[in-house]
Amino acid sequence: MTTVHRVIEAVRTAPRRATTRAGLAALASLLLYAVLRHLSHVSMVDAMVYQAEGAAVAHGHDLYQLRVGAYALPATYPPFSAMLFAPAALLPFGALRVIVTLVNLVELAVVAALSCRLVGWPSRPLRPAAVLLITGFGVWLEPVWTTLRYGQINLLILALVLWDLTLPESSRLKGVGIGLAAGLKITPGIFVLYLLLTRRFRAAATAAASCAATMLVGLLVLPGASWDFWTKELYDTTRVGLEYIVDNQSLRGMMDRLLLSTHTGVSTLLLVAVVAVVGLALAVLIDRRCAGMRRARAWSGLTVAFTMVLISPISWTHHWVWCVPLLVLLGAEARDERRRGRAGWAGRRWRIVLAATAVCFCSFAMWFVPHKAWSGQVRLSYWFEPSASVYPVFGLAFLALVAVRVRRRLSVPVPDAPQTPQGRGASALGDHPRATARH
């Protein structure tokens, strides 16, 4: 059964009352969003940059010398991305604004559906209602709001990686989504390393080949721009923007603001290295050693994702759209917790974590920090530090939560496996940890 047929079947069998109510609630939320968006006069400046990149490709101009808008924004993605933007050069910007917004909303719905599939919650009959609610109310999450405000492509990147993570291990397409995402925006390349560390060698090779294919296409069509990007522009983070401003919610941005410096150097590199190693190690441990852990595939994949946005030199607030699948995952954990009906902290902890996560990503906290006057130096009161770096603080807390879960899982004694006729131990949970972790 194809994906389209599965969607049609899910809609056909969905409870009509729940789906109707969810649709009406989502529509009301989106209408309110449209009104506030109109009143806030969003610029969609990144869509403007993408259009300029497409025009540069179409007319043979120097891609990495263009500057757009009042802030003289440059092209920052690989040449392959700019080639995909070429059709945008044919549209008036007013029409492009509408199209980009609608496409992003569709991508948000796709992300919602893939998040539910990755987590395995809610049940299939209720998923159409869940997708409608996530799409309708997801626009109020700051990373999603900012993605829509700027006309960014983060939801496309997220959808490609989620699609890859939800594919069965036997699929020949496993790795293609990750490779394409890396070819569009570099940072998802950490998932290729994750595939290697978890011994999915065929998927890792497919991802590497897919990414290499995007590079080859860019080289054939735009040889000069490809040479400039892969030998020079990629390594100059100052072209992307100032690393210390609150827009940058990476560890680098947090450390610059904390130490009131634009050159934190060794201290930041050490922290980034430690977080990278710990994050990847936790993801691999979940995958290889935590047999029977509920939703292991989702926990492992999201651990890699949050490690990625933490260690990237620049992670703008809209790069944290990974909060969407995380909220779905925490919602599933909270649902299970409620069903168990335990008293006290043990019976409420996931609901508290879910509520705190929702508040964090709906708070817009970093935008209340005075920062517009910064120019070449960091001037920030320590009172504002938690708000200025709310996402990296959350990301570190998330990795700590994952570490606690992994430690508890590894501390549970595993019963001795019965001997098979071949003399090998077979786990009561399956011959391989993935047998249980990926159902």
C-alpha positions as CSV (number, residue, x, y, z in Angstrom):
1,M,0.0,0.0,0.0
2,T,1.4,3.4,-1.0
3,T,1.7,6.3,1.3
4,V,-1.1,8.1,-0.4
5,H,-3.4,5.1,-0.1
6,R,-2.5,4.8,3.6
7,V,-3.4,8.5,4.1
8,I,-6.7,8.0,2.3
9,E,-7.5,4.9,4.4
10,A,-6.6,6.7,7.6
11,V,-8.9,9.6,6.8
12,R,-11.7,7.3,5.7
13,T,-11.6,5.2,9.0
14,A,-11.0,8.2,11.3
15,P,-13.8,9.0,13.9
16,R,-15.7,11.8,12.1
17,R,-16.6,13.7,15.3
18,A,-13.0,13.9,16.6
19,T,-11.7,14.8,13.1
20,T,-14.3,17.5,12.6
21,R,-13.7,19.1,16.0
22,A,-10.0,19.0,15.4
23,G,-10.4,20.6,12.0
24,L,-12.6,23.4,13.3
25,A,-10.1,24.1,16.2
26,A,-7.2,24.1,13.8
27,L,-9.0,26.4,11.4
28,A,-9.8,28.9,14.2
29,S,-6.2,28.9,15.3
30,L,-4.9,29.4,11.7
31,L,-7.3,32.3,11.1
32,L,-6.1,34.0,14.3
33,Y,-2.5,33.4,13.2
34,A,-3.3,34.9,9.8
35,V,-4.7,38.1,11.5
36,L,-1.7,38.5,13.8
37,R,0.7,37.8,11.0
38,H,-0.9,40.5,8.9
39,L,-0.8,43.0,11.8
40,S,2.9,42.2,12.5
41,H,3.9,43.0,8.9
42,V,6.3,40.0,8.4
43,S,9.1,40.6,6.0
44,M,9.8,37.0,4.8
45,V,13.3,38.2,4.2
46,D,14.8,34.7,3.8
47,A,12.3,34.0,1.0
48,M,13.6,37.2,-0.6
49,V,17.1,35.9,-0.3
50,Y,16.0,32.5,-1.9
51,Q,14.4,34.4,-4.8
52,A,17.6,36.4,-5.3
53,E,19.6,33.1,-5.3
54,G,17.3,31.6,-7.9
55,A,17.7,34.8,-10.0
56,A,21.5,34.6,-9.7
57,V,21.4,31.0,-10.9
58,A,19.0,31.7,-13.8
59,H,21.0,34.7,-15.0
60,G,24.5,33.5,-14.4
61,H,25.4,36.0,-11.6
62,D,27.9,35.4,-8.9
63,L,25.9,33.5,-6.3
64,Y,28.0,34.3,-3.2
65,Q,28.5,37.9,-3.9
66,L,24.9,38.9,-3.9
67,R,23.5,40.9,-1.0
68,V,19.8,41.3,-0.3
69,G,17.7,43.8,1.7
70,A,18.6,46.4,4.3
71,Y,20.9,44.0,6.2
72,A,22.8,42.9,3.1
73,L,22.0,39.2,3.6
74,P,24.2,36.8,1.6
75,A,23.5,33.4,0.1
76,T,24.6,30.8,2.7
77,Y,23.4,27.4,1.4
78,P,25.2,25.1,-1.1
79,P,24.7,25.7,-4.8
80,F,22.2,22.8,-5.1
81,S,19.8,24.7,-2.8
82,A,20.1,27.8,-4.9
83,M,19.2,25.8,-8.0
84,L,16.0,24.6,-6.4
85,F,15.1,28.3,-5.8
86,A,15.4,29.2,-9.5
87,P,11.6,28.9,-10.2
88,A,11.0,31.6,-7.5
89,A,12.8,34.1,-9.7
90,L,9.8,33.9,-12.1
91,L,7.3,35.1,-9.5
92,P,6.4,38.5,-8.2
93,F,7.4,38.7,-4.5
94,G,3.8,39.1,-3.3
95,A,2.8,35.8,-5.0
96,L,6.0,34.1,-3.6
97,R,5.1,35.2,-0.1
98,V,1.7,33.4,-0.3
99,I,3.1,30.3,-2.0
100,V,6.0,29.9,0.5
101,T,3.6,30.3,3.5
102,L,1.1,27.7,2.1
103,V,4.0,25.3,1.3
104,N,5.3,25.7,4.8
105,L,1.9,24.9,6.3
106,V,1.7,21.8,4.2
107,E,5.2,20.8,5.3
108,L,4.1,21.4,8.9
109,A,1.2,18.9,8.3
110,V,3.7,16.4,6.8
111,V,6.0,16.9,9.8
112,A,3.0,16.3,12.1
113,A,2.1,13.1,10.3
114,L,5.7,11.8,10.3
115,S,6.2,12.7,14.0
116,C,3.1,10.6,14.9
117,R,4.4,7.7,12.8
118,L,7.9,8.0,14.4
119,V,6.4,8.0,17.9
120,G,3.7,5.5,17.1
121,W,1.1,7.7,18.8
122,P,-1.8,8.3,18.7
123,S,-3.6,5.3,17.2
124,R,-4.2,5.3,13.5
125,P,-7.9,6.2,13.6
126,L,-7.0,9.3,15.7
127,R,-4.0,10.5,13.6
128,P,-5.9,12.7,11.2
129,A,-7.3,14.6,14.1
130,A,-3.8,14.8,15.7
131,V,-2.2,16.1,12.4
132,L,-4.9,18.8,12.2
133,L,-4.3,19.9,15.8
134,I,-0.5,19.9,15.4
135,T,-0.7,21.9,12.2
136,G,-3.3,24.4,13.5
137,F,-1.6,25.0,16.9
138,G,2.0,24.4,15.9
139,V,2.2,27.8,14.3
140,W,2.4,29.3,17.9
141,L,5.7,27.5,18.6
142,E,8.4,30.2,18.2
143,P,10.6,28.2,15.9
144,V,7.6,27.5,13.6
145,W,6.4,31.1,13.8
146,T,9.8,32.4,12.9
147,T,10.2,29.9,10.1
148,L,6.9,31.2,8.6
149,R,7.8,34.8,9.4
150,Y,11.1,34.6,7.4
151,G,9.9,32.1,4.8
152,Q,12.6,29.6,5.8
153,I,13.1,25.9,4.6
154,N,13.5,24.4,8.1
155,L,10.3,22.4,7.9
156,L,11.4,20.8,4.6
157,I,14.7,19.8,6.2
158,L,12.9,18.4,9.2
159,A,10.4,16.5,7.0
160,L,13.2,14.8,5.0
161,V,15.0,13.6,8.1
162,L,11.8,12.4,9.8
163,W,10.7,10.5,6.6
164,D,14.1,8.8,6.6
165,L,13.9,7.9,10.3
166,T,10.5,6.3,9.8
167,L,11.5,4.1,6.9
168,P,11.9,0.4,7.8
169,E,15.5,-0.8,8.0
170,S,15.0,-3.0,4.9
171,S,14.0,-0.1,2.7
172,R,16.4,0.7,-0.1
173,L,15.5,4.4,0.3
174,K,16.8,4.5,3.8
175,G,19.4,7.3,3.9
176,V,18.1,9.2,0.9
177,G,16.1,11.8,3.0
178,I,19.1,12.4,5.3
179,G,21.5,12.7,2.3
180,L,19.2,15.2,0.5
181,A,18.7,17.2,3.8
182,A,22.5,17.4,4.2
183,G,22.9,18.4,0.6
184,L,20.5,21.3,1.2
185,K,21.8,22.5,4.5
186,I,25.0,20.7,5.7
187,T,24.1,20.3,9.4
188,P,21.9,17.2,9.0
189,G,25.1,15.4,7.9
190,I,25.5,14.4,11.6
191,F,22.8,11.8,10.9
192,V,25.2,10.1,8.5
193,L,27.6,9.7,11.3
194,Y,24.7,8.4,13.5
195,L,23.9,5.8,10.8
196,L,27.5,4.6,10.8
197,L,27.8,4.4,14.6
198,T,24.6,2.4,14.8
199,R,25.9,0.0,12.1
200,R,23.4,0.9,9.4
201,F,26.1,0.8,6.8
202,R,23.9,0.5,3.8
203,A,21.8,3.4,4.9
204,A,24.9,5.5,5.7
205,A,26.3,4.8,2.2
206,T,23.0,5.7,0.6
207,A,22.9,9.0,2.6
208,A,26.5,9.8,1.6
209,A,25.8,9.0,-2.0
210,S,22.7,11.1,-2.0
211,C,24.5,14.1,-0.5
212,A,27.4,13.6,-3.0
213,A,24.9,13.6,-5.8
214,T,23.6,17.0,-4.8
215,M,27.2,18.3,-4.7
216,L,27.9,16.8,-8.1
217,V,24.8,18.4,-9.6
218,G,25.9,21.7,-8.2
219,L,29.4,21.3,-9.5
220,L,28.2,20.5,-13.0
221,V,25.7,23.3,-13.2
222,L,27.5,25.9,-11.1
223,P,31.2,25.0,-11.1
224,G,32.5,28.3,-10.0
225,A,30.0,28.8,-7.2
226,S,30.6,25.2,-6.0
227,W,34.3,25.7,-5.8
228,D,33.8,28.9,-3.8
229,F,31.3,27.4,-1.4
230,W,33.1,24.1,-0.6
231,T,36.6,25.6,-0.4
232,K,35.9,29.0,1.3
233,E,32.3,30.1,2.0
234,L,31.3,27.1,4.1
235,Y,34.0,27.8,6.7
236,D,33.3,31.5,7.2
237,T,30.5,31.6,9.8
238,T,30.7,35.4,9.9
239,R,28.9,35.5,6.6
240,V,25.9,33.9,8.1
241,G,25.5,36.4,10.9
242,L,26.8,37.5,14.3
243,E,27.3,34.5,16.5
244,Y,26.7,36.3,19.8
245,I,23.2,37.8,19.2
246,V,20.2,36.2,20.8
247,D,19.0,35.0,17.5
248,N,21.7,32.4,17.7
249,Q,20.6,29.7,20.1
250,S,23.6,27.4,19.8
251,L,26.2,26.6,22.5
252,R,28.5,29.0,20.7
253,G,26.0,31.8,21.0
254,M,25.3,31.0,24.6
255,M,29.0,31.0,25.6
256,D,29.6,34.3,23.8
257,R,26.8,35.9,25.7
258,L,27.7,34.3,29.0
259,L,31.4,35.3,28.8
260,L,30.6,38.7,27.2
261,S,32.9,37.9,24.4
262,T,32.8,37.4,20.6
263,H,35.8,35.1,20.7
264,T,35.2,32.4,23.4
265,G,37.6,30.1,21.5
266,V,38.9,27.1,23.4
267,S,36.2,27.0,26.2
268,T,33.4,26.8,23.6
269,L,35.2,24.2,21.5
270,L,35.7,22.0,24.5
271,L,32.0,22.3,25.5
272,V,30.9,21.6,21.9
273,A,33.2,18.6,21.7
274,V,31.9,17.1,25.0
275,V,28.2,17.7,24.0
276,A,28.8,16.1,20.6
277,V,30.4,13.0,22.0
278,V,27.8,12.7,24.8
279,G,24.8,13.3,22.5
280,L,25.9,10.8,19.9
281,A,26.9,8.2,22.6
282,L,23.5,8.5,24.2
283,A,21.8,8.0,20.8
284,V,23.9,5.0,20.0
285,L,23.3,3.5,23.5
286,I,19.6,3.8,23.1
287,D,19.8,2.1,19.7
288,R,22.2,-0.7,20.6
289,R,21.7,-1.4,24.3
290,C,18.3,-0.2,25.4
291,A,16.3,-3.1,24.1
292,G,12.6,-2.9,25.0
293,M,12.7,0.9,25.7
294,R,9.5,2.4,24.5
295,R,9.8,4.6,21.4
296,A,13.6,4.0,21.3
297,R,13.8,5.0,17.6
298,A,12.2,8.4,18.4
299,W,14.3,9.0,21.5
300,S,17.5,8.1,19.6
301,G,16.8,10.2,16.6
302,L,15.7,13.3,18.5
303,T,18.8,13.0,20.7
304,V,20.9,13.3,17.5
305,A,18.8,16.2,16.3
306,F,19.1,18.3,19.5
307,T,22.8,17.5,19.7
308,M,23.0,18.8,16.1
309,V,21.4,22.2,16.9
310,L,23.4,22.6,20.1
311,I,26.9,22.0,18.5
312,S,26.3,23.9,15.2
313,P,28.2,27.3,15.3
314,I,25.0,29.0,14.4
315,S,21.5,27.7,15.2
316,W,19.0,30.4,14.6
317,T,15.8,30.1,16.7
318,H,13.9,28.8,13.7
319,H,16.4,25.9,13.4
320,W,14.8,24.4,16.6
321,V,11.6,23.2,14.7
322,W,12.6,19.8,16.2
323,C,10.4,20.8,19.1
324,V,7.4,19.6,17.0
325,P,8.3,15.9,17.0
326,L,9.6,16.2,20.6
327,L,6.3,17.5,21.8
328,V,4.6,14.6,20.1
329,L,7.0,12.2,21.8
330,L,6.5,13.7,25.2
331,G,2.7,13.7,24.7
332,A,2.9,9.9,24.1
333,E,4.9,9.4,27.3
334,A,2.5,11.6,29.2
335,R,-0.4,9.5,27.8
336,D,1.2,6.3,29.0
337,E,1.9,7.8,32.4
338,R,-1.7,8.9,32.9
339,R,-2.9,5.4,31.9
340,R,-0.7,3.8,34.6
341,G,-2.5,6.0,37.2
342,R,0.4,6.3,39.6
343,A,0.3,8.8,42.5
344,G,2.8,11.6,43.2
345,W,5.7,12.7,41.1
346,A,6.0,9.3,39.4
347,G,2.5,9.8,38.0
348,R,3.0,13.4,36.8
349,R,6.6,13.8,35.7
350,W,6.0,13.4,32.0
351,R,3.1,15.8,32.0
352,I,5.2,18.3,33.8
353,V,8.1,17.9,31.3
354,L,5.6,18.2,28.4
355,A,4.1,21.4,29.9
356,A,7.6,22.9,30.5
357,T,8.7,22.1,26.9
358,A,5.5,23.7,25.5
359,V,6.1,26.8,27.6
360,C,9.7,27.0,26.6
361,F,9.0,26.9,22.9
362,C,6.0,29.2,23.0
363,S,7.6,31.8,25.3
364,F,9.5,33.8,22.7
365,A,11.8,34.5,25.7
366,M,14.9,35.5,23.7
367,W,13.1,38.3,21.9
368,F,12.3,40.1,25.2
369,V,16.1,40.5,25.8
370,P,17.4,44.0,24.8
371,H,19.9,43.3,22.0
372,K,19.2,45.6,19.1
373,A,22.0,48.1,20.2
374,W,24.8,45.4,20.1
375,S,27.5,46.2,17.6
376,G,30.8,44.4,17.6
377,Q,30.6,43.6,21.3
378,V,28.4,41.8,23.8
379,R,26.6,43.9,26.4
380,L,24.2,41.8,28.4
381,S,23.2,41.7,32.1
382,Y,23.5,38.3,33.7
383,W,19.8,38.6,34.7
384,F,19.0,38.1,31.0
385,E,21.2,35.1,30.4
386,P,18.6,32.4,31.0
387,S,16.1,34.1,28.6
388,A,18.8,34.9,26.1
389,S,19.9,31.3,25.8
390,V,16.6,29.5,26.6
391,Y,17.0,26.9,23.8
392,P,20.5,25.7,24.5
393,V,19.7,25.5,28.2
394,F,16.7,23.4,27.3
395,G,18.8,21.3,24.9
396,L,21.3,20.5,27.6
397,A,18.5,19.7,30.0
398,F,17.0,17.4,27.4
399,L,20.3,15.5,27.0
400,A,20.5,15.2,30.8
401,L,17.0,13.7,30.8
402,V,18.0,11.2,28.1
403,A,21.1,10.3,30.1
404,V,19.0,9.5,33.1
405,R,16.7,7.3,31.0
406,V,19.6,5.5,29.5
407,R,21.3,5.0,32.8
408,R,18.1,3.5,34.4
409,R,17.6,1.2,31.4
410,L,21.1,0.0,31.5
411,S,20.9,-0.6,35.2
412,V,18.0,-3.0,34.8
413,P,19.3,-6.6,34.9
414,V,18.8,-8.6,31.7
415,P,17.6,-12.2,32.3
416,D,19.9,-14.9,31.1
417,A,19.1,-15.8,27.6
418,P,18.2,-19.5,26.8
419,Q,20.6,-21.4,24.6
420,T,19.6,-21.9,21.0
421,P,20.4,-25.1,19.2
422,Q,23.3,-23.2,17.6
423,G,24.7,-22.5,21.0
424,R,24.1,-18.7,20.8
425,G,22.1,-16.8,23.5
426,A,18.8,-15.4,22.2
427,S,17.3,-12.6,24.1
428,A,13.7,-13.0,25.3
429,L,13.0,-9.6,23.7
430,G,14.4,-10.7,20.3
431,D,17.6,-11.7,18.6
432,H,18.7,-8.1,18.4
433,P,18.0,-5.0,20.4
434,R,16.5,-3.4,17.3
435,A,13.8,-6.1,17.1
436,T,12.0,-4.5,20.0
437,A,13.2,-0.9,19.7
438,R,11.9,-0.4,16.2
439,H,8.4,-1.8,16.1
